[in-house]
Amino acid sequence: MTALDWMRQILASAPEQISALCLSGAAGAYVRAVFAPQSSWRRRLAEGFAGALSAIFLGGLVGHLMDRLTDAGTWAYLAAGFVMGEGGIAAVRGVRKLVLKDPRE
């Protein structure tokens, strides 16, 4: 089984919302990497990966809230995943500052 087959199997068995978060989070992370002010490609990749992870974890929460408010279904999860993929680092910093009262910021 190739990695692509494995990925297809994972996405096929995942709920529709998780698949939407993965896809839109990756798209948002890509946009972040393209427009990132970082000159280092390693730094861009690291930020993109962090954005994709925040899309999966925080995007689920935001997507659920958006779905409840708008009854948009999967579109709410796509929008939340994209926003978290693109701006996930700032969102994580904001949540950390709010919840943990981080003195560094």
Secondary structure per residue as TSV (DSSP state, phi and psi in degrees):
chain	resnum	aa	ss	phi	psi
A	1	M	-	360.0	126.7
A	2	T	-	-80.6	168.0
A	3	A	H	-63.6	-35.7
A	4	L	H	-66.9	-41.3
A	5	D	H	-63.3	-40.7
A	6	W	H	-62.7	-42.9
A	7	M	H	-65.5	-40.7
A	8	R	H	-61.9	-41.1
A	9	Q	H	-65.1	-41.9
A	10	I	H	-62.8	-48.4
A	11	L	H	-67.0	-33.9
A	12	A	H	-68.4	-33.0
A	13	S	H	-88.8	-12.0
A	14	A	S	-80.1	153.5
A	15	P	-	-60.9	156.2
A	16	E	H	-57.7	-36.1
A	17	Q	H	-66.6	-39.2
A	18	I	H	-66.1	-41.7
A	19	S	H	-62.0	-41.1
A	20	A	H	-64.1	-41.1
A	21	L	H	-65.0	-41.6
A	22	C	H	-62.8	-48.2
A	23	L	H	-65.1	-50.2
A	24	S	H	-73.2	-31.0
A	25	G	H	-65.1	-40.7
A	26	A	H	-64.5	-38.9
A	27	A	H	-64.9	-43.3
A	28	G	H	-64.9	-39.3
A	29	A	H	-65.7	-36.1
A	30	Y	H	-63.9	-45.5
A	31	V	H	-60.4	-41.9
A	32	R	H	-61.0	-43.5
A	33	A	H	-66.8	-36.0
A	34	V	H	-69.2	-42.1
A	35	F	H	-98.2	5.8
A	36	A	-	-64.7	142.0
A	37	P	S	-77.5	-1.4
A	38	Q	-	-72.8	136.5
A	39	S	S	-85.8	-21.3
A	40	S	-	-86.5	128.1
A	41	W	H	-69.2	-29.8
A	42	R	H	-62.9	-43.5
A	43	R	H	-65.0	-40.8
A	44	R	H	-61.8	-42.9
A	45	L	H	-65.1	-41.2
A	46	A	H	-63.6	-42.7
A	47	E	H	-66.5	-38.2
A	48	G	H	-63.3	-42.1
A	49	F	H	-65.0	-41.9
A	50	A	H	-63.6	-38.6
A	51	G	H	-65.4	-40.1
A	52	A	H	-65.6	-40.9
A	53	L	H	-65.1	-40.5
A	54	S	H	-68.3	-29.0
A	55	A	H	-65.0	-38.9
A	56	I	H	-71.0	-45.0
A	57	F	H	-84.8	-54.4
A	58	L	H	-77.6	-31.1
A	59	G	H	-62.1	-33.0
A	60	G	H	-63.2	-42.0
A	61	L	H	-67.2	-49.0
A	62	V	H	-65.4	-40.6
A	63	G	H	-62.1	-40.5
A	64	H	H	-63.0	-44.0
A	65	L	H	-63.5	-43.3
A	66	M	H	-65.1	-38.3
A	67	D	H	-65.1	-40.8
A	68	R	H	-65.3	-37.9
A	69	L	H	-76.6	-37.6
A	70	T	H	-110.0	-13.6
A	71	D	-	55.0	40.5
A	72	A	-	-89.4	-9.7
A	73	G	T	69.0	-133.3
A	74	T	H	-62.4	-29.5
A	75	W	H	-61.3	-34.8
A	76	A	H	-64.1	-40.3
A	77	Y	H	-70.1	-35.7
A	78	L	H	-63.6	-45.8
A	79	A	H	-64.4	-45.1
A	80	A	H	-64.4	-41.8
A	81	G	H	-63.5	-40.7
A	82	F	H	-65.5	-46.0
A	83	V	H	-62.6	-43.3
A	84	M	H	-70.8	-33.0
A	85	G	H	-66.5	-37.6
A	86	E	H	-82.0	-41.5
A	87	G	H	-116.4	24.8
A	88	G	H	-61.9	-36.2
A	89	I	H	-64.7	-44.0
A	90	A	H	-65.3	-37.1
A	91	A	H	-65.7	-42.2
A	92	V	H	-64.6	-41.4
A	93	R	H	-61.5	-41.9
A	94	G	H	-65.1	-43.6
A	95	V	H	-65.5	-42.6
A	96	R	H	-61.3	-41.8
A	97	K	H	-66.7	-40.5
A	98	L	H	-70.7	-47.5
A	99	V	H	-82.7	-46.6
A	100	L	H	-92.6	-6.7
A	101	K	-	52.1	52.2
A	102	D	-	-63.1	117.6
A	103	P	T	-73.4	-13.2
A	104	R	T	-74.2	-15.5
A	105	E	-	-119.3	360.0
